[in-house]
Amino acid sequence: MKLYFPGWTRHASRLLALGVFLFLFRPVSAQLTASVNGYLSNMQSVMFENIDGPWTMDNLVHNRMNFKAGYGSHMNATLELRNRFLFGETVKYFPGYADMIEQDRGWADMSWNLVSDTSFILNTTIDRAYVDLNMGELQATIGRQRINWGMNFIWNPNDIFNLYSFFDFDYVERPGSDAVRLQYYFMPSAHLEMVAKMNSADTLSYAGLFRFSAGGYDIQLLGGQLDEKELVAGAGFSGYIGPVSLTGEITYLRPLGNTSGQGEASIAGFGASYLTPFKLNIQAEYLYNQAAGQISLTSFTDFYYRNLTVRDLSPARHTFFANLSFPVTPLFNAGMAAMFFPKIKGFFAGPSLDLSLRGDLDLSFILQHFTVELQPESKQKATLGFLRLKWSF
């Protein structure tokens, strides 16, 4: 059994020192406020290729803690972490699973397997640790934070700093970035953002975004450089035509030099949603990924657990998504999601049921079925089922 009691890395120490500095030099007359919330969930999961074949059983106990402190109206500090206790057959039989759980792609390594054995893992990850400084029209956010530039529901080519997988439904907060972010609100309907981010390889990404409203639509333009490897430019929009909500994003990538082995690529996603008079919510999205041919996936594990990049939003050049959601009662919701990957003859179906047992207690059942052909004449199937009880506080 492996025991690990983490100390601050040199990068985390810098973030801590910054927080101490800002605390010491806060306005003396400012009023201190603090809050804490989070949740605790237990999720049983099963995975199988054929229902009459072998099943892989796992369990996840997931706790989240969110701490916030405010100093008057000009300074706020946030610290959020997730604790996960995983045990079951995936931990036993999946080589490298413990390393994957512990992996932190941020500049500061703030993910630790406190206990790691052949059958279980206890992991703690800090995914938010930042300070907000509000100076009228200018806001500065320093530290590990969520930078969400996406407008679509499923695929976000504009979300160049914090990409995530739709299939990872249990992580609603999504990953953060170690970054400095400046936001300047110079008009009620327009603002500018500048972001500089460092990753675990000490490579820099930076970009600027201009967001404004025109003709009833929110529109954004962005540009910058990713991981010191390629230039990025993009645009997005969201708005309504009658009762139908429309969103769209497009991102263009151009490698710097010939070091990446990848060519220029455009990735675009478009979506629509409509809430019917009888409360049925209908959503549809389409993704075009010119870089799909540059993605090498050989197994379902590669497909399901891969670390997403802008180029890796989908392994197929054309991907389609549809989702139906209906509140059967005010406390019971039913949903059905589906994806189609024509190039790899792939299909995903995901029914879900959510029941509110009381105001702070929810029970969910989620099913995920995949059929993909990642290699010619080699079709792979997998079905995953999840039963989760979640208490929020």
HUBEL-V565943 format. One record per helix or strand. SS is the DSSP state (alpha for helix, beta for strand). FROM is the first residue (numbers start at 1). TO is the last residue. Records with the same first field share a line. If there is no record, write none. Layout:
BEGIN
SS=FROM-TO + FROM-TO
END
This chain:
BEGIN
beta=2-3 + 32-48 + 55-71 + 75-88 + 106-106 + 111-116 + 120-135 + 138-145 + 177-187 + 190-199 + 204-214 + 217-226 + 230-241 + 244-255 + 265-275 + 280-289 + 318-329 + 332-341 + 346-358 + 361-375 + 378-392
alpha=10-24 + 89-93 + 97-102 + 292-294 + 300-305 + 310-312
END
